[in-house]
């Protein structure tokens, strides 16, 4: 191939034209002879193995496939330089004809110079003249046949000397070959026999993959496989040869995918992963020990043509990686950075131009979707814990090492995805959920055991409050908390008060979720409106378009823009008061005379807070233990729930009259002082065990006091949301005043202007 390339690319010089033509002729014939011998070796070897039913060694298969490649390479060389070859062939045939004519003319002169006449000599002369005449023209098959016949007559009677005859025969053979060069090369390089030896193809592909150095040879093999098609088109044993072609196409593609493309995809993906995660030290990647393959060579290949498709290895691997990275990113959004890094590495190392995932913006932080939470709000409030200050929800427990969190940004992204309409739907769903929970709440408060205890506690407090400085006794709440365990315990070891606390926490979580929805809505609106320069003065685009007299479509677009802007302005300005709505909808029912049993709620809050503090301390202690089941560091849903229910019952004043948190603070401070005093006494006696016990006691008292303080602060914060500063009577009064002011303003606007003060 290199020799032919160098000869054909040389510039032809007129002084060496004959020599150049001889060289070209020789190289063409050399190429054909190589093709002939290679083709014979392949066919003979393969057919012998097949007929004798002997297994072929892998080395033999690789060698034979290499020969198939060489055969197609020769054909490809002739095809690639076909313009130059076609041009040269006509000159070469003329040159050969000239050589043959010279030889014949010498012989003819010899015959003529001999004066002896005979019919035989005349026939020989006629034959030589015929050969001369036939050679003077195009080198067609008929002419060459006639020349051959004429020379077989003309060479009798020793017309030619021995040393003249052999060169003439060589020239005639060359003329035969060169005249039919294209057809003969095509016939010798035809690899349609491979159809019966398809079993070698998988082994060949494995070899190509292992030795990635000569990836370009795939083109030759596919060219050989394409040679089977014309023969298959003559198939008569099926209704249509198309069926046979489809089966063949499918089989070859399956083998290619399995033995090369899929292996390549997996290897590239593995390499990218190991390169990105080198810090994990997953396995030994030292190229001196494990070897190294330069798979990038496969991606520099031009697409391979096969049937009516192009097999583009680069595109196939790129598509596989794109699909894999996209799917895995959607499954675990937090891995987006790793896959982005792998994309960049694929471009740098293998030249693969990857597609950006273009997952919706900010989805990486979307967390649980608002729609999902709304549909499963009963599950959400029981599985997540609310943090009032940071305004986040944290998963209670999880099957993996991570706990999901939901914050305002997640909610805002969800609202942006689904639209602001989802906020009202969420509030409606929460309302339905609260209805069910309040039914259970009412049943608990109506229970004879609970109701009788609460009434007894109220009576007791009224009796002792003057002696006890109007503070609800800590011991009484503790007694209630212990006493309720006698009514029964669930298999999980929970008392009725524990379950009631959980119910209130779930109600509080629902309220916390509503607060987060409102904040998320405002966040989303403010993000959307941030490009509007002045919210107070927004121009009306519809009017501007009308003034300019623009097209109807532009007017429609301007109208939509105005509508969107006004919607966003309204949303960002007001932010619906969902808390007020949920208070207004339940409060009248709670305060009705038939629900008088709910009026005892304020007196159960002290034992509830005691129960909550015990639970909270236990959860926080579990954080430091190996088994973290039930561990938690926040649960502000309880404070939200208590604040909300107290508001619905209008019992803030009754609860405040208990001075419960002051009572708790005094009790713990008194105990802490007593322990400190005892410590001072004991430190003199040097009893270490007793000192350790006292230290632990003091620590426990400090923790309990701190938890009560935290609960007090959370409850105070939660009360602000429900406007705890006003009682129901004050709110009603305020409402009446507002309505009166509205009606008076309405009268003013409707009435005629008059100086008479009576109108006002």
C-alpha positions in Angstrom: 0.0 0.0 0.0 2.8 2.4 0.9 4.7 1.5 -2.3 1.6 2.1 -4.5 0.9 5.3 -2.7 4.5 6.6 -3.3 4.5 5.5 -7.0 1.1 7.0 -7.8 1.9 10.3 -6.0 5.1 10.8 -8.0 4.9 13.4 -10.7 5.2 11.8 -14.2 8.2 12.9 -16.2 8.1 12.7 -20.0 11.6 11.5 -20.3 10.9 8.6 -17.9 7.3 8.0 -19.0 7.9 4.3 -20.1 9.8 3.4 -17.0 7.1 5.0 -14.8 4.3 3.1 -16.7 6.3 -0.2 -16.1 6.5 0.6 -12.4 2.8 1.3 -12.2 2.0 -1.8 -14.1 4.2 -3.9 -11.8 2.7 -2.5 -8.6 -0.9 -3.0 -9.8 -0.1 -6.6 -10.7 1.7 -7.1 -7.4 -1.4 -5.9 -5.6 -3.7 -8.2 -7.5 -1.3 -11.2 -6.8 -1.3 -10.4 -3.1 -5.1 -10.3 -3.1 -5.2 -13.6 -5.0 -2.8 -15.4 -2.6 -4.4 -14.0 0.6 -7.9 -14.9 -0.6 -6.8 -18.5 -1.4 -5.1 -18.9 2.0 -8.2 -17.7 3.9 -10.8 -19.7 1.9 -8.7 -22.9 1.9 -7.9 -22.7 5.7 -11.4 -21.8 6.8 -13.1 -24.4 4.6 -10.7 -27.1 5.6 -11.3 -26.5 9.3 -15.0 -26.5 8.7 -15.1 -29.6 6.5 -12.9 -31.5 8.9 -15.0 -30.2 11.9 -11.8 -29.3 13.8 -11.7 -26.4 16.4 -9.6 -23.4 15.4 -7.2 -21.9 17.9 -7.6 -18.3 18.9 -4.3 -17.4 17.3 -5.4 -18.9 14.0 -8.6 -16.9 14.1 -6.8 -13.7 14.8 -4.3 -14.4 12.0 -7.1 -15.2 9.5 -9.0 -12.0 10.5 -5.8 -10.1 10.0 -5.6 -11.5 6.5 -9.2 -10.6 5.8 -8.3 -7.0 6.8 -5.3 -7.0 4.5 -7.5 -8.2 1.7 -10.0 -5.4 2.2 -7.1 -3.0 2.6 -5.8 -3.9 -0.9 -9.3 -3.4 -2.3 -9.7 -0.1 -0.4 -6.3 1.1 -1.8 -7.4 0.4 -5.4 -10.8 2.1 -4.7 -9.2 5.1 -3.0 -6.8 5.8 -5.9 -9.3 4.7 -8.6 -9.1 8.0 -10.5 -5.3 7.6 -10.9 -5.6 3.9 -11.6 -8.2 4.4 -14.3 -6.0 7.0 -15.9 -2.9 4.9 -15.7 -4.5 1.7 -17.0 -5.2 3.2 -20.5 -1.6 4.3 -20.8 -0.3 1.0 -19.5 -2.4 -1.0 -22.0 -1.1 1.1 -24.9 2.5 0.6 -23.6 2.0 -3.2 -23.4 0.3 -3.2 -26.9 3.3 -1.3 -28.2 5.7 -3.9 -26.7 3.7 -6.8 -28.2 3.5 -5.1 -31.6 7.3 -4.6 -31.6 7.8 -8.4 -30.9 5.3 -9.3 -33.6 6.8 -7.0 -36.2 10.2 -8.6 -35.7 8.7 -12.0 -36.2 6.7 -10.8 -39.2 9.9 -9.4 -40.9 11.6 -12.8 -40.3 8.7 -14.6 -42.0 8.6 -12.2 -45.0 12.4 -12.3 -45.5 12.2 -16.1 -46.0 11.5 -16.5 -49.7 10.3 -20.1 -49.6 6.6 -20.0 -50.2 4.2 -22.4 -48.6 0.5 -22.2 -47.5 1.5 -22.9 -43.9 3.9 -19.9 -44.0 1.1 -17.8 -45.5 -1.2 -18.8 -42.6 1.4 -17.9 -40.0 2.0 -14.5 -41.7 -1.8 -13.9 -41.9 -2.1 -14.8 -38.2 0.6 -12.3 -37.3 -1.0 -9.6 -39.4 -4.3 -10.3 -37.8 -2.7 -10.1 -34.4 -1.1 -6.7 -35.3 -4.4 -5.3 -36.6 -6.3 -6.5 -33.5 -3.7 -5.0 -31.1 -4.1 -1.7 -32.8 -7.2 -0.7 -30.9 -8.9 -0.9 -27.5 -8.0 -3.9 -25.4 -11.4 -5.5 -25.2 -11.9 -9.1 -24.2 -12.8 -10.2 -27.8 -9.8 -8.6 -29.3 -7.5 -10.2 -26.7 -9.1 -13.6 -27.5 -8.5 -13.1 -31.2 -4.9 -12.0 -30.5 -4.4 -15.1 -28.4 -5.8 -17.4 -31.1 -3.8 -15.6 -33.8 -0.6 -15.9 -31.8 -1.2 -19.6 -31.2 -1.1 -20.1 -35.0 1.5 -17.4 -35.5 4.1 -18.9 -33.1 4.4 -22.1 -35.2 7.3 -22.8 -37.6 9.8 -21.2 -35.1 8.7 -17.7 -36.1 9.8 -16.4 -32.7 13.1 -17.2 -31.0 12.8 -18.7 -27.5 14.1 -15.6 -25.9 11.5 -13.5 -27.8 8.5 -15.7 -27.1 8.6 -15.7 -23.3 8.6 -11.9 -23.0 5.7 -11.7 -25.5 3.7 -14.2 -23.4 4.4 -12.2 -20.2 3.3 -9.0 -22.0 0.1 -10.7 -23.1 -0.6 -12.0 -19.6 0.0 -8.5 -18.2 -2.3 -7.0 -20.8 -5.0 -9.5 -19.8 -4.7 -8.6 -16.1 -4.4 -4.8 -16.5 -7.4 -4.6 -18.9 -9.6 -6.3 -16.3 -7.9 -5.0 -13.2 -10.9 -3.6 -11.4 -13.1 -6.6 -12.0 -10.3 -9.1 -11.0 -9.4 -7.2 -7.8 -13.1 -7.0 -6.9 -13.5 -10.7 -7.4 -10.4 -11.7 -5.4 -11.2 -9.3 -2.6 -14.8 -10.4 -2.3 -15.3 -11.8 1.3 -18.9 -13.2 0.9 -17.6 -16.6 2.2 -17.5 -15.0 5.7 -21.2 -15.5 6.0 -20.5 -19.2 6.7 -17.7 -18.3 9.2 -19.5 -15.7 11.4 -18.3 -17.5 14.5 -14.9 -15.8 14.2 -16.5 -12.3 14.5 -16.9 -12.3 18.4 -13.3 -13.5 18.9 -12.1 -10.8 16.5 -13.9 -8.1 18.3 -12.5 -9.2 21.7 -9.1 -9.0 20.2 -9.7 -5.5 18.8 -10.9 -4.4 22.2 -7.9 -5.9 24.0 -5.4 -4.4 21.6 -6.9 -1.0 21.0 -3.9 0.2 19.1 -5.2 -0.7 15.7 -8.8 0.4 16.2 -9.1 1.6 12.6 -9.0 -2.0 11.2 -12.7 -2.3 12.2 -13.6 -0.5 8.9 -12.0 -3.3 6.9 -13.8 -6.1 8.8 -17.2 -4.4 8.3 -16.4 -3.9 4.7 -15.8 -7.7 4.5 -19.1 -8.4 6.3 -20.9 -6.1 3.8 -19.7 -8.3 0.9 -22.2 -11.0 2.2 -25.2 -8.8 1.3 -25.2 -9.1 -2.6 -25.1 -12.9 -2.4 -27.9 -12.9 0.2 -30.1 -10.9 -2.2 -30.3 -14.0 -4.4 -31.8 -16.1 -1.6 -34.8 -18.1 -2.8 -35.6 -20.2 0.3 -37.5 -17.4 2.0 -40.5 -15.3 0.9 -38.3 -12.3 0.8 -34.6 -11.9 1.1 -35.3 -8.9 3.3 -35.9 -11.3 6.2 -32.5 -12.8 5.8 -30.8 -9.4 5.6 -32.7 -8.3 8.8 -31.5 -11.4 10.7 -28.0 -10.9 9.5 -28.0 -7.2 10.4 -29.5 -7.9 13.9 -27.0 -10.7 14.6 -23.9 -8.6 13.6 -25.1 -5.6 15.6 -25.8 -7.8 18.7 -22.3 -9.2 18.6 -20.8 -5.8 18.1 -22.7 -4.4 21.1 -21.9 -7.3 23.3 -18.2 -7.7 22.5 -17.1 -4.2 21.9 -19.5 -1.3 22.4 -21.0 -2.3 25.8 -17.6 -3.3 27.1 -16.2 0.0 26.0 -19.0 1.9 27.7 -18.6 0.1 30.9 -14.8 0.5 30.9 -15.0 4.2 30.2 -17.6 4.7 32.9 -15.5 2.7 35.4 -12.3 4.7 34.5 -14.1 8.0 35.0 -15.6 6.9 38.3 -12.2 5.6 39.6 -10.5 8.8 38.4 -13.1 11.0 40.2 -13.0 8.9 43.3 -9.2 8.5 43.6 -9.4 9.7 47.2 -11.3 6.4 48.1 -8.3 4.2 47.0 -10.7 1.6 45.5 -8.2 -0.6 43.7 -4.6 -0.6 42.3 -4.5 1.6 39.2 -0.7 1.5 38.7 -0.3 1.2 34.9 3.0 -0.7 35.4 1.2 -3.4 37.3 -2.3 -3.6 35.7 -1.4 -2.5 32.2 -2.9 0.3 30.3 -5.2 0.6 27.2 -5.6 3.7 25.2 -9.3 3.5 24.5 -9.4 7.0 23.2 -8.3 5.6 19.8 -11.8 4.2 19.3 -13.2 7.7 19.5 -11.0 9.0 16.7 -12.5 6.5 14.3 -14.8 7.7 11.5 -18.3 6.3 11.6 -18.5 2.7 10.2 -21.0 2.2 7.4 -23.1 -1.0 7.7 -26.4 -1.6 5.9 -28.4 1.6 6.0 -26.7 3.0 9.1 -23.5 4.5 10.4 -22.0 3.0 13.5 -20.5 5.9 15.4 -18.6 4.5 18.4 -18.0 8.0 19.9 -21.7 8.9 19.6 -22.8 5.5 21.1 -20.5 5.8 24.2 -21.4 9.5 24.6 -25.1 8.6 24.6 -24.6 5.8 27.1 -22.7 8.1 29.5 -25.2 10.9 29.1 -28.1 8.6 29.8 -26.4 6.9 32.8 -25.3 10.2 34.4 -28.7 11.8 33.8 -30.6 8.9 35.3 -28.3 8.6 38.3 -28.4 12.4 38.9 -32.2 12.3 39.0 -32.2 9.4 41.5 -29.6 11.1 43.8 -29.6 14.9 43.1 -26.9 15.5 45.6 -24.4 13.7 43.3 -24.8 16.2 40.6 -21.3 17.7 41.2 -19.6 14.3 40.9 -21.3 13.6 37.5 -20.5 17.1 36.3 -16.8 16.4 37.1 -17.0 13.1 35.3 -18.5 14.8 32.2 -15.6 17.3 32.1 -13.1 14.4 32.6 -14.7 12.5 29.7 -14.2 15.6 27.5 -10.5 16.1 28.5 -9.5 12.5 28.5 -11.5 11.0 25.6 -12.7 14.0 23.7 -16.3 13.1 24.3 -18.6 16.1 24.0 -21.2 15.4 26.7 -24.6 17.0 27.0 -25.4 19.0 30.1 -28.1 17.4 32.2 -30.3 20.5 32.2 -32.3 19.3 35.1 -34.7 22.0 36.3 -32.8 24.8 38.0 -32.4 24.5 41.8 -34.0 21.0 41.7 -30.8 19.9 43.4 -32.2 21.5 46.6 -35.9 20.7 46.0 -36.0 18.0 48.7 -39.5 16.5 49.2 -42.0 18.0 46.9 -44.9 20.1 48.2 -47.4 18.0 46.3 -46.1 14.8 47.9 -46.2 16.3 51.4 -49.7 17.6 50.8 -51.0 14.2 49.7 -49.4 12.5 52.6 -49.6 15.2 55.3 -50.6 12.7 58.0 -47.4 10.7 57.3 -45.3 13.9 57.0 -46.3 15.4 60.4 -45.5 12.1 62.2 -42.1 11.4 60.5 -40.7 14.9 60.6 -39.7 17.2 63.5 -40.1 21.0 63.3 -37.5 23.6 64.3 -39.2 26.9 65.0 -36.1 29.2 64.9 -34.4 27.9 61.8 -37.8 27.2 60.2 -36.8 23.7 59.0 -38.2 20.2 59.1 -35.9 17.3 59.9 -36.7 13.6 59.3 -37.2 11.7 62.6 -35.6 8.4 61.4 -34.2 7.1 58.1 -33.2 3.8 56.6 -29.9 5.2 55.4 -27.1 7.4 56.9 -28.8 10.6 55.9 -31.8 12.5 57.3 -33.8 14.6 54.8 -34.4 18.2 55.7 -36.9 20.6 54.3 -36.5 24.4 54.4 -38.0 27.5 52.9 -35.8 27.3 49.8 -37.1 23.8 49.0 -40.7 24.9 49.4 -40.1 28.0 47.2 -38.6 25.8 44.5 -41.6 23.5 44.7 -44.1 26.4 44.5 -42.2 27.7 41.5 -42.5 24.3 39.8 -46.2 23.9 40.5 -47.4 27.5 40.7 -48.8 29.6 43.6 -52.2 27.9 43.3 -50.8 24.9 45.2 -50.5 27.0 48.4 -54.3 27.3 48.9 -54.8 23.6 48.1 -52.2 22.7 50.7 -54.0 24.8 53.4 -57.3 23.0 52.4 -55.6 19.6 52.9 -54.2 20.8 56.2 -57.7 21.9 57.3 -59.0 18.4 56.5 -56.1 16.8 58.4 -56.7 19.1 61.5 -60.4 18.2 61.5 -59.5 14.5 62.0 -56.9 15.3 64.6 -59.2 17.6 66.6 -61.8 14.8 66.7 -59.3 12.5 68.5 -58.3 15.5 70.7 -61.9 16.0 71.7 -62.4 12.3 72.4 -59.3 12.3 74.7 -60.5 15.4 76.6 -64.0 13.8 77.0 -62.6 10.6 78.5 -64.1 10.1 82.0 -60.7 9.3 83.7 -59.0 12.4 82.1 -62.0 14.8 82.6 -62.4 13.8 86.3 -58.7 14.3 87.0 -58.6 17.7 85.3 -61.7 18.9 87.1 -60.1 17.7 90.4 -56.9 19.6 89.5 -58.7 22.8 88.7 -60.6 22.6 92.0 -57.4 21.9 93.8 -55.6 24.8 92.2 -58.4 27.2 93.1 -58.2 26.1 96.7 -54.4 26.3 97.1 -53.5 29.2 94.8 -53.6 31.9 97.5 -51.3 29.8 99.8 -49.1 28.9 96.8 -48.5 32.4 95.5 -50.8 31.7 92.5 -48.4 29.1 91.2 -49.5 25.6 90.0 -47.5 23.1 92.1 -44.9 21.1 90.3 -45.6 18.0 92.4 -49.3 18.0 91.2 -48.2 17.9 87.6 -45.7 15.2 88.4 -48.4 13.2 90.2 -50.7 13.5 87.1 -47.9 12.4 84.8 -47.2 9.3 86.9 -50.8 8.6 87.7 -51.9 8.5 84.0 -49.5 5.5 83.4 -51.8 3.4 85.6 -54.6 3.7 83.0 -52.6 1.6 80.6 -49.5 1.5 78.4 -49.1 0.7 74.7 -46.7 -2.2 73.6 -44.1 0.5 72.8 -44.2 1.6 76.5 -46.2 4.8 75.9 -48.8 6.2 78.2 -52.0 8.0 77.1 -50.3 11.3 77.9 -47.4 10.4 75.6 -49.9 9.7 72.8 -51.7 13.0 73.5 -48.4 14.9 73.4 -47.6 13.3 70.0 -51.1 14.3 68.8 -50.4 17.9 69.8 -46.9 17.8 68.2 -48.5 16.6 64.9 -51.0 19.5 65.0 -48.1 21.9 65.7 -46.1 20.3 62.8 -49.0 21.0 60.5 -49.1 24.6 61.6 -45.3 24.8 61.2 -45.8 23.5 57.7 -48.4 26.1 56.9 -46.0 28.8 58.2 -43.3 27.4 55.9 -45.7 27.4 52.9 -46.4 31.1 53.5 -42.7 31.9 53.8 -41.9 29.8 50.7 -44.6 31.6 48.7 -43.2 35.0 49.7 -39.7 33.8 48.9 -40.8 32.5 45.5 -42.7 35.7 44.7 -39.9 38.0 45.7 -37.5 36.0 43.5 -39.8 36.3 40.6 -40.5 40.0 41.1 -36.8 41.0 41.7 -36.3 42.1 38.1 -39.1 44.7 38.3 -37.5 48.0 39.1 -40.3 49.7 41.0 -43.2 47.8 42.5 -45.1 51.1 43.2 -45.0 52.3 39.6 -45.4 49.4 37.1 -46.1 50.5 33.5 -49.1 49.1 31.7 -47.7 47.3 28.6 -51.1 46.7 27.0 -51.7 50.5 26.8 -48.2 51.1 25.4 -48.7 48.5 22.7 -52.1 50.0 21.8 -50.5 53.4 21.5 -47.8 52.1 19.1 -50.4 50.2 17.1 -48.5 46.9 17.1 -49.9 43.5 16.0 -52.7 41.6 17.7 -50.2 38.9 19.0 -48.0 41.5 20.6 -51.1 43.0 22.3 -52.1 39.6 23.6 -48.5 39.0 24.9 -48.5 42.5 26.6 -51.9 41.6 28.3 -50.4 38.4 29.6 -47.3 40.2 30.9 -49.5 42.8 32.7 -51.5 40.0 34.3 -48.4 38.1 35.4 -46.8 41.3 36.9 -50.0 42.3 38.8 -50.3 38.7 40.1 -46.6 38.7 41.3 -46.9 42.1 42.8 -50.1 41.1 44.8 -48.5 37.9 46.0 -45.2 39.5 47.1 -47.1 42.4 48.8 -49.7 40.6 50.9 -48.8 37.0 51.7 -52.1 35.4 53.0 -52.6 35.2 56.7 -53.1 31.4 56.8 -52.8 31.2 60.6 -55.6 33.7 61.1 -57.8 31.7 58.7 -57.2 28.4 60.5 -57.9 30.1 63.9 -61.1 31.7 62.6 -62.4 28.5 61.1 -62.0 26.3 64.2 -62.3 28.8 67.1 -66.1 29.2 67.0 -66.6 25.4 67.2 -64.1 25.1 70.0 -65.7 27.8 72.1 -69.3 26.5 71.7 -71.0 25.4 74.9 -71.4 21.8 73.7 -67.5 21.5 73.8 -67.3 22.6 77.4 -65.1 19.6 78.2 -62.3 21.2 76.1 -62.2 24.2 78.5 -60.2 22.0 80.9 -57.3 21.9 78.4 -55.1 24.6 80.1 -54.8 22.5 83.3 -53.4 19.5 81.4 -50.6 21.7 79.8 -48.3 21.5 82.9 -48.2 17.6 83.0 -47.9 17.7 79.2 -44.8 20.0 79.4 -43.3 17.7 82.0 -43.9 14.7 79.8 -42.4 16.6 76.8 -39.3 17.6 78.7 -38.7 14.0 79.8 -39.1 12.9 76.2 -36.9 15.6 74.8 -34.0 14.9 77.3 -34.2 11.2 76.4 -34.1 12.0 72.7 -31.1 14.3 73.1 -29.2 11.7 75.2 -29.6 9.1 72.4 -27.6 11.4 70.1 -24.4 10.5 71.9 -25.2 6.7 71.9 -24.2 4.2 69.3 -27.8 3.1 68.7 -29.5 6.4 67.6 -33.0 5.1 67.2 -35.4 7.7 68.5 -32.6 10.4 68.7 -33.6 14.0 68.0 -32.5 17.5 68.9 -35.6 19.5 68.2 -39.4 19.1 68.3 -41.0 22.6 68.3 -44.2 21.1 66.9 -45.3 20.6 70.5 -44.9 24.3 71.4 -46.7 25.3 68.1 -49.6 22.9 68.9 -50.1 24.0 72.5 -50.0 27.7 71.4 -52.6 27.0 68.6 -55.0 25.1 70.8 -54.8 27.7 73.6 -55.7 30.3 71.0 -58.6 28.3 69.7 -59.9 27.9 73.2 -59.1 31.5 74.1 -57.3 30.2 77.2 -54.0 32.2 77.2 -55.1 34.1 80.3 -56.2 30.9 82.2 -52.8 29.3 81.3 -50.9 32.3 82.4 -52.8 32.4 85.7 -51.1 29.1 86.6 -47.6 30.8 86.5 -46.4 27.3 85.6 -43.0 28.1 84.2 -42.2 30.3 87.2 -43.2 27.4 89.5 -40.9 25.0 87.6 -38.0 27.5 87.7 -38.3 28.0 91.4 -38.5 24.3 92.1 -35.4 23.5 90.1 -33.4 26.4 91.4 -34.3 25.4 94.9 -33.1 21.9 94.3 -29.9 23.1 92.6 -29.1 25.3 95.6 -29.8 22.4 98.0 -27.4 20.1 96.0 -24.7 22.9 95.9 -25.1 23.3 99.7 -24.8 19.6 100.3 -21.7 19.5 98.0 -20.0 22.1 100.1 -20.7 20.0 103.2 -19.5 16.8 101.6 -16.4 18.2 100.0 -15.0 18.4 103.5 -15.7 14.7 104.3 -13.9 13.7 101.0 -16.5 11.0 100.1 -15.8 10.7 96.3 -18.7 8.5 95.4 -21.2 10.7 97.1 -19.6 13.8 95.4 -19.9 12.0 91.9 -23.6 11.3 92.6 -24.2 14.9 93.6 -22.4 16.2 90.5 -24.6 13.9 88.3 -27.8 15.1 90.2 -26.8 18.7 89.6 -26.1 18.1 85.9 -29.5 16.4 85.5 -31.2 19.3 87.3 -29.4 21.8 85.1 -30.5 19.9 81.9 -34.1 19.8 83.1 -34.1 23.5 83.8 -32.5 24.3 80.5 -35.1 22.2 78.6 -38.0 23.9 80.4 -36.5 27.3 79.6 -36.2 26.3 75.9 -39.8 25.1 75.9 -40.9 28.4 77.5 -39.1 30.4 74.8 -40.5 28.3 72.0 -44.0 28.6 73.4 -43.6 32.4 73.8 -42.4 32.6 70.2 -45.3 30.4 68.9 -47.8 32.5 70.8 -46.7 35.6 68.8 -47.9 33.9 65.6 -51.4 33.5 67.0 -51.6 37.1 68.4 -51.6 35.9 72.0 -51.7 39.4 73.3 -55.5 39.7 72.6 -58.3 37.7 74.0 -61.3 36.6 71.9 -63.4 39.5 73.3 -60.8 42.1 72.4 -60.5 40.6 68.8 -64.2 40.7 68.3 -64.3 44.4 69.5 -61.5 45.2 67.1 -63.4 43.5 64.3 -66.6 45.5 65.0 -64.7 48.7 65.0 -63.1 47.9 61.6 -66.5 47.1 60.1 -68.1 50.3 61.5 -65.2 52.3 60.0 -65.7 50.6 56.6 -69.5 51.3 56.6 -68.9 54.9 57.6 -66.4 55.3 54.8 -68.8 53.7 52.4 -71.5 56.2 53.4 -69.2 59.1 52.9 -68.2 58.0 49.4 -71.8 57.3 48.4 -73.4 60.4 49.9 -73.4 63.9 48.5 -70.8 66.3 49.8 -72.4 68.4 52.5 -71.3 70.7 55.3 -73.9 69.2 57.6 -72.1 67.2 60.4 -75.2 64.9 60.7 -74.2 63.1 57.4 -70.9 62.0 59.0 
